[in-house]
Amino acid sequence: MVFNPTRRQFLLTGASIATVVSLGGINPAFAAADRTKITVRVETDLVNLDPANRSGPVDLNVIWSVQQGLISFKPGSTEWELDAAEELTQVSDTEITFKLRPGLAFTGGYGDLTAEDVKFSFERFINKDAEGKSVTYAKDWSALDRVEVTGPLEGRIILKNPAPALYSIALADGSGRIVSKKAFEKLGAKGIATQLIGSGPYILKEWTPRTQFVLEINPDYKGPIKPHFQQIVGKPIGEQKTAEIAFQSGEIDFTAVDPENAKSLAELPDSTVKQVPAIDYVWFGPNIEKAPFDNVKVRQALRLAVDIDGILQGAYAGLYPRANALLAESLLGYWKDAPVYQRDIEGARKLLAEAGLENGFKTRLTIESTARYQAIAQIIQANLAEVGIEVEIEALESAAYWALGENDASKDLELSLVKFNGKFDPSFQTQWFTSEQVGQWNWQRYANKDFDALHAKGATTVDPAERAKIYVDAQKLLDESAAFIWITHNLNAFASRKWLEPGVLPNGNNWLYTAFAETAA
């Protein structure tokens, strides 16, 4: 899923401020000589450093560097390894015991990391605040009943039901980061959103909004992860082209790039480019509560009228893989035999005639205002015009677009083009299409009790083969609705210096700064 709230600006307090890198960039000769520091490009500024209310991958990647979890992802893998926990044992389907490493200490003078901090951090997700509000990522711990403290460094995680996704969605992910209870009681929820207190390998040395953040090795860290670089500087650069220019000039050492430009960037003398298949999901579809899209024949007509292969050629340079269902090939529950709908103009016209719309109709397609989404929208607009559907394109700036997920604003949508980031368990992807998400992130307003039941069953089924079948069945229901016209799962490409090995996780959106290392290039 993807949270994209209105940008906010925060000032970092309670930390010494390092020297700010000039906006003119880093001298390439200096950057080449100083291998103790790297500069990476991030697409947006930091927004919220509270792991329970983080805004997305940029926040999470920094949080991972500063705060520990009981476990963490292994570099370049969806598998996990012990982190703050010395021992972690699955006693039964509903009980996990843990024992913390001794001597782990929070920065800022907030004392040692204890089992009480684990209990506080995890139970925040199931407890509402004084205003009766839940944290943003409450669903990550929906299976949690309680955490019992059995000793200063030991405890038991008690679940209400089996939760096979808990390790990848919560424990190893951002929702499994351990917050200092003392720091939270002193700073409050607003305070920990801007002051990152942790026990991990790095400290957040500086955060200059809209300019940069600086991670620096934590001299008091006693955990198992050994970061390579003394300092990591993150510079927010929104435009991809601007970032690629900054990379060519030597201002940054690592950036995501457009796959279309991978070849030319790889030809630079001190550059290497890697491509990573993504697990995102890009689609467009109608609000099925609104006429005429409440008629399944109209939705089926849309699906036949639009040329997905043409979109991939025209908007993605023919480099991105086609998506035919929700889940990407690398995920449990991938539907290998999902139907591949080819463009059929006559079939679309026939369906529209059967729906009493042989003369066509007018509608509006809402998109986030980016060059790629504009290109996609224009192809859809031209395709639908050939079957008599006149499309007005409504391009919204990012904040306004993602605000459609609040206060039931999506009820006024007609057609929408959407891209959500994926995670490593299929339950994360399916949750956004449940009935309870109507009015929030389910912009097609798809409500199906059978789908809801499969989502719930998949979240509690332990056997992998049985889970896979459940998620295939769930995707078949989405296909029957014709409410979702899948485009691609995306393709990630990254440019870095030849001497730099990036710590990119398999989804491409998340990076382990602690795993960035110098190679023997």
C-alpha positions in Angstrom: 0.0 0.0 0.0 1.3 3.7 -0.2 0.7 6.6 2.5 1.4 10.0 1.0 0.2 12.8 3.4 0.6 16.5 2.8 4.3 17.4 3.1 5.2 18.8 6.6 8.3 20.5 7.7 10.1 19.6 10.9 13.1 21.0 12.7 15.5 18.6 14.4 16.0 19.4 18.1 18.1 17.8 20.8 21.0 16.9 18.4 24.2 18.5 17.4 24.1 19.8 13.8 26.8 18.7 11.4 28.1 20.8 8.6 25.6 21.2 5.8 26.7 20.1 2.3 26.3 23.0 0.0 23.4 23.0 -2.5 26.0 23.3 -5.3 26.9 19.6 -4.7 29.8 17.6 -3.5 33.2 18.0 -5.2 33.6 14.7 -7.2 37.3 14.5 -6.4 36.6 14.8 -2.7 33.8 12.2 -2.9 36.0 9.8 -4.6 38.7 10.2 -2.0 36.4 10.1 1.0 35.1 6.5 1.2 33.9 6.9 4.8 30.8 8.8 3.5 28.3 8.4 0.8 25.5 10.6 -0.5 22.2 9.1 -1.7 19.3 10.6 -3.4 15.8 10.1 -1.9 12.7 11.0 -3.7 11.0 12.9 -0.9 11.9 14.6 2.3 11.4 12.9 5.6 7.9 13.3 7.0 7.3 11.2 10.1 9.9 9.3 12.0 7.5 7.5 14.4 7.6 3.9 13.1 3.9 3.5 13.8 3.0 6.5 11.8 5.7 6.6 9.1 4.7 8.0 5.7 6.5 5.6 3.5 9.8 4.1 2.4 12.0 7.2 2.8 11.0 7.5 6.5 11.3 3.7 7.0 14.8 3.4 5.6 16.1 6.0 8.1 14.1 4.4 11.0 15.6 1.0 10.2 19.1 2.5 10.5 18.5 4.1 13.9 16.1 1.8 15.7 16.3 -1.9 16.3 13.7 -4.6 16.1 13.7 -8.1 17.6 14.6 -9.2 14.1 15.5 -7.4 10.8 15.7 -8.3 7.2 18.9 -9.8 5.8 20.5 -7.6 3.2 19.1 -8.2 -0.3 16.6 -10.8 1.1 13.1 -11.3 2.4 14.5 -13.6 5.0 15.2 -12.2 8.5 17.9 -12.5 11.2 18.1 -11.7 14.9 18.7 -8.1 15.8 17.9 -6.8 19.3 16.7 -10.3 20.2 19.3 -12.9 21.3 16.6 -15.5 21.0 13.2 -15.7 19.3 11.1 -18.8 19.5 7.8 -19.6 17.9 6.3 -21.7 20.8 3.0 -22.2 19.1 0.8 -20.7 16.4 -0.2 -17.9 18.9 2.9 -17.5 21.1 6.4 -16.2 20.4 9.0 -15.8 23.2 12.0 -13.5 23.0 15.1 -12.7 25.0 16.9 -9.4 24.3 20.7 -8.9 24.0 22.1 -7.4 27.2 23.6 -3.9 27.1 21.6 -2.3 24.3 21.1 1.4 25.0 18.9 4.1 23.6 20.5 7.3 22.5 19.7 10.6 24.2 20.3 9.2 27.7 17.0 7.2 27.7 18.6 4.1 29.3 18.8 0.5 28.3 16.4 -1.3 25.9 14.2 -3.6 28.0 11.3 -5.9 27.5 9.1 -3.1 28.8 10.1 -1.1 25.7 9.1 -4.0 23.5 5.7 -4.3 25.1 5.1 -0.6 24.8 6.2 -0.4 21.2 4.1 -3.3 20.0 1.0 -2.6 22.1 0.9 1.0 20.7 -0.5 -0.6 17.5 -3.6 -2.1 19.3 -4.2 0.7 21.8 -5.9 4.0 20.8 -4.6 7.3 21.9 -6.3 9.9 24.2 -8.4 11.1 21.2 -9.5 7.6 20.4 -7.3 7.3 17.2 -5.3 4.4 16.1 -1.8 4.6 14.7 -1.4 4.6 10.9 -0.1 1.0 10.7 -2.4 -0.5 13.3 -3.3 -3.3 10.9 0.2 -4.7 11.0 -0.4 -5.9 14.5 -4.1 -6.7 14.2 -3.4 -10.3 15.4 -1.7 -9.1 18.7 -3.5 -9.8 21.9 -0.8 -8.6 24.3 2.9 -8.7 25.2 3.8 -10.2 28.6 7.0 -9.1 30.3 8.6 -12.2 32.0 11.9 -10.5 32.9 13.9 -7.4 32.3 15.1 -8.7 28.9 12.4 -11.4 28.3 8.8 -11.6 27.2 6.0 -13.4 25.4 4.1 -12.1 22.4 0.6 -13.5 22.6 -1.6 -13.5 19.4 -5.3 -13.7 19.1 -4.9 -16.0 16.1 -2.2 -17.5 13.9 -0.5 -14.8 11.9 2.1 -16.2 9.4 2.7 -12.7 7.9 3.7 -11.2 11.2 7.4 -11.7 10.7 7.6 -10.0 7.3 4.9 -7.4 7.8 5.5 -6.4 11.4 8.5 -7.9 13.3 11.2 -7.4 10.6 9.5 -4.3 9.1 9.0 -0.8 10.4 6.1 -1.8 12.7 8.6 -4.0 14.6 11.0 -1.2 15.6 11.4 -0.7 19.3 10.7 2.8 20.6 12.0 4.0 24.0 9.0 4.1 26.4 10.8 6.8 28.4 11.4 8.9 25.3 7.8 8.6 24.2 6.6 9.7 27.7 8.8 12.7 27.6 8.5 13.8 23.9 5.0 12.5 23.1 3.8 11.3 19.7 4.6 14.6 18.0 8.1 14.7 19.5 9.1 11.2 18.3 7.9 12.1 14.8 10.8 14.5 14.5 13.4 13.2 17.1 14.6 9.7 16.2 15.7 7.9 19.4 17.1 4.4 18.9 19.6 1.8 19.9 20.7 0.9 16.4 23.8 1.2 14.3 23.3 4.9 13.2 22.1 8.1 14.8 20.2 10.8 12.9 22.9 13.5 13.3 21.1 16.2 11.2 17.8 16.8 9.4 17.6 20.0 7.5 14.1 19.9 5.9 14.0 20.0 2.1 17.9 19.9 2.0 19.3 16.8 3.6 19.5 14.4 6.5 22.7 12.9 7.9 23.1 9.5 9.4 26.3 8.9 11.5 27.6 5.7 13.1 26.3 5.3 16.7 29.5 5.0 18.8 27.5 3.3 21.6 25.8 0.6 19.4 26.4 -3.0 20.7 24.2 -5.0 18.2 25.2 -7.6 15.6 25.0 -5.4 12.5 28.2 -3.8 11.3 27.6 -0.7 9.1 30.4 0.2 6.6 30.2 3.9 6.2 30.8 6.4 8.9 28.3 8.8 7.5 25.4 8.6 5.0 23.9 11.8 3.6 20.4 11.7 2.1 19.4 14.5 -0.3 15.7 14.8 -1.4 15.5 15.3 -5.2 12.0 14.9 -6.5 12.6 14.9 -10.2 14.2 11.8 -11.7 16.0 13.8 -14.4 17.4 16.2 -11.9 18.6 13.2 -9.8 20.3 11.6 -12.9 22.1 14.9 -13.6 23.2 15.1 -9.9 24.6 11.6 -10.3 26.5 12.4 -13.5 28.0 15.5 -11.8 29.2 13.5 -8.8 26.9 15.2 -6.3 25.3 11.9 -5.3 26.6 8.3 -5.2 23.4 6.4 -5.5 19.9 7.0 -6.9 16.9 5.3 -8.4 16.8 6.0 -12.1 14.4 5.5 -15.0 15.1 2.0 -16.6 14.9 3.8 -19.9 18.1 5.7 -19.0 19.9 2.7 -17.5 22.1 2.0 -20.6 23.5 5.5 -21.0 24.1 5.9 -17.2 25.9 2.5 -17.1 28.3 3.8 -19.8 29.7 6.5 -17.4 33.2 5.8 -16.3 32.5 5.4 -12.6 29.0 4.0 -12.7 27.1 0.8 -12.5 23.4 0.2 -13.0 21.3 -2.6 -11.5 17.7 -3.5 -12.3 15.4 -5.1 -9.7 11.9 -6.5 -10.6 9.4 -4.7 -8.4 6.3 -6.0 -6.5 4.3 -2.8 -6.8 0.9 -2.8 -8.5 -0.2 -0.2 -11.0 -3.8 -0.3 -12.4 -6.7 1.8 -13.4 -10.3 1.2 -12.8 -13.8 2.7 -12.2 -15.7 3.6 -9.1 -18.2 0.8 -9.4 -20.8 2.6 -7.3 -21.2 5.2 -10.0 -23.3 4.7 -13.1 -22.6 3.5 -15.7 -19.7 1.6 -14.0 -22.1 -0.2 -11.7 -22.8 -2.3 -14.8 -20.3 -5.1 -15.1 -20.6 -5.1 -18.9 -19.4 -1.5 -19.0 -16.4 -2.5 -16.8 -15.6 -5.4 -19.1 -15.8 -3.1 -22.1 -13.2 -0.8 -20.5 -10.9 -3.8 -20.0 -11.2 -4.8 -23.7 -11.0 -1.2 -25.0 -7.7 -0.3 -23.4 -4.4 -1.5 -25.0 -2.2 -2.5 -22.0 0.7 -3.6 -24.3 0.4 -0.2 -26.0 0.7 1.5 -22.6 3.8 -0.5 -21.8 5.3 0.6 -25.1 4.2 4.2 -25.0 4.7 5.1 -21.3 7.3 2.5 -20.2 9.5 2.2 -23.3 8.6 -1.5 -23.6 10.9 -2.3 -20.7 8.4 -3.0 -17.9 6.7 -6.4 -17.4 3.0 -6.6 -17.9 0.7 -7.3 -14.8 -2.3 -9.5 -15.3 -3.3 -9.8 -11.6 -2.6 -8.2 -8.2 0.4 -10.2 -7.0 3.8 -10.1 -8.7 5.6 -13.3 -9.7 8.0 -13.4 -6.8 5.1 -13.4 -4.2 3.3 -16.3 -2.6 -0.1 -16.6 -4.4 1.1 -15.5 -7.8 -1.6 -16.4 -10.3 0.4 -17.9 -13.1 -2.6 -18.6 -15.3 -4.3 -15.2 -14.9 -6.1 -14.2 -18.1 -4.3 -11.9 -20.4 -6.8 -9.5 -21.9 -5.9 -8.3 -25.4 -7.4 -5.2 -27.0 -10.7 -6.0 -28.7 -12.5 -2.9 -29.9 -15.4 -4.7 -31.5 -15.9 -6.8 -28.3 -15.9 -3.6 -26.2 -18.5 -1.9 -28.5 -20.7 -5.0 -28.3 -20.6 -4.9 -24.5 -21.4 -1.2 -24.4 -24.4 -1.8 -26.7 -25.6 -4.6 -24.5 -25.4 -2.1 -21.6 -27.5 0.4 -23.6 -24.5 2.7 -24.2 -24.0 2.2 -27.9 -23.6 6.0 -28.3 -20.9 6.2 -25.6 -20.7 8.5 -22.6 -18.4 11.0 -20.9 -16.3 10.3 -17.9 -13.3 11.7 -15.9 -9.9 9.9 -15.2 -8.1 11.1 -12.1 -4.3 10.7 -11.9 -1.3 11.9 -9.9 0.4 14.6 -12.0 3.6 13.0 -13.2 5.0 12.7 -16.8 4.5 9.0 -16.8 1.0 9.0 -15.5 0.1 11.7 -18.0 1.4 9.5 -20.8 -0.7 6.6 -19.5 -3.8 8.7 -19.2 -3.4 10.0 -22.7 -3.2 6.5 -24.2 -6.3 5.4 -22.2 -8.1 8.6 -23.4 -7.3 7.8 -27.0 -8.2 4.1 -26.6 -11.6 4.8 -25.0 -12.4 7.5 -27.6 -12.4 4.7 -30.3 -15.3 3.0 -28.5 -17.2 6.3 -27.9 -16.1 7.1 -24.4 -15.0 10.7 -24.0 -12.4 11.0 -21.1 -11.4 14.1 -19.3 -8.1 13.8 -17.6 -7.9 15.3 -14.1 -4.2 15.6 -13.0 -3.7 16.4 -9.3 -0.6 17.3 -7.5 0.7 14.6 -5.1 -0.8 16.0 -1.9 -4.2 16.5 -3.4 -4.2 13.2 -5.1 -3.4 11.1 -2.0 -5.8 13.2 0.1 -8.5 11.2 -1.8 -7.8 8.4 0.7 -9.2 10.6 3.5 -12.7 11.5 4.6 -14.4 9.3 1.9 -13.2 11.7 -0.8 -12.9 8.9 -3.3 -16.7 8.6 -3.5 -16.6 11.3 -6.2 -14.1 9.6 -8.4 -15.1 8.1 -11.7 -12.0 6.5 -13.2 -8.6 6.5 -11.3 -5.1 5.5 -12.1 -3.3 4.1 -9.0 0.1 2.8 -8.0 0.6 1.2 -4.6 3.9 -0.1 -3.2 4.0 -3.8 -2.5 5.4 -5.7 0.5 6.6 -9.2 0.9 3.4 -10.9 2.1 0.3 -11.1 -0.1 -2.0 -10.1 2.8 -0.5 -6.6 2.6 -1.6 -6.3 -1.0 -5.1 -7.8 -0.6 -6.0 -5.7 2.5 -6.6 -2.5 0.4 -9.4 -4.1 -1.6 -11.5 -5.2 1.3 -14.9 -3.8 2.1 -13.7 -1.9 5.1 -11.3 0.0 2.9 -14.1 1.6 0.9 -13.8 5.3 1.7 -10.1 5.0 2.4 -7.8 3.3 -0.1 -10.3 1.1 -2.0 -11.0 3.7 -4.6 -12.8 1.3 -6.9 -15.2 0.9 -3.9 -15.1 -2.9 -4.5 -17.1 -4.7 -1.7 -17.3 -8.4 -1.8 -17.9 -10.6 1.2 -16.3 -13.6 -0.3 -13.1 -11.6 -1.0 -13.1 -10.3 2.5 -13.4 -13.8 3.9 -10.5 -15.0 1.7 -8.4 -12.1 2.9 -9.1 -13.0 6.5 -8.5 -16.7 6.0 -5.2 -16.1 4.2 -4.0 -13.9 7.0 -4.5 -16.8 9.5 -3.6 -19.8 7.4 -0.1 -21.2 8.2 0.4 -23.8 5.4 2.1 -22.0 2.5 0.4 -24.1 -0.2 -3.0 -23.5 1.2 -2.3 -19.8 1.6 -1.2 -19.6 -2.0 -4.4 -21.1 -3.2 -6.4 -18.7 -1.1 -4.7 -15.7 -2.7 -5.2 -17.1 -6.2 -8.9 -17.5 -5.5 -9.1 -13.9 -4.1 -7.5 -12.6 -7.3 -10.0 -14.5 -9.4 -12.8 -12.6 -7.6 -11.0 -9.3 -8.5 -10.8 -10.5 -12.1 -14.6 -11.4 -12.2 -15.4 -7.8 -11.0 -13.6 -6.2 -14.0 -13.0 -3.3 -11.6 -9.2 -3.5 -11.9 -7.3 -3.2 -15.1 -3.8 -4.2 -14.3 -0.8 -2.5 -16.0 2.5 -3.4 -14.5 4.3 -4.4 -11.3 7.0 -1.9 -12.1 10.7 -2.2 -12.7 13.3 -0.6 -10.4 16.7 0.6 -11.7 19.5 2.0 -9.5 22.7 3.8 -10.5 25.7 3.8 -8.1 29.4 4.3 -8.1 31.4 1.2 -9.2 32.9 1.0 -5.7 29.6 1.0 -4.0 27.4 -2.0 -3.2 23.8 -0.7 -2.4 21.7 -2.4 0.3 18.5 -2.7 -1.7 15.8 -5.1 -0.6 13.9 -7.2 -3.2 10.9 -4.8 -3.4 13.3 -2.0 -4.6 11.5 0.6 -2.4 13.3 -0.2 0.8 17.0 0.1 1.4 19.1 -1.0 4.3 21.6 1.8 4.8 23.5 -0.5 7.2 24.1 -2.8 4.2 25.6 -0.2 1.9 29.2 -1.2 1.5 32.4 -0.6 -0.5 33.2 -3.1 -3.1 36.6 -4.1 -4.6 35.9 -2.4 -7.9 
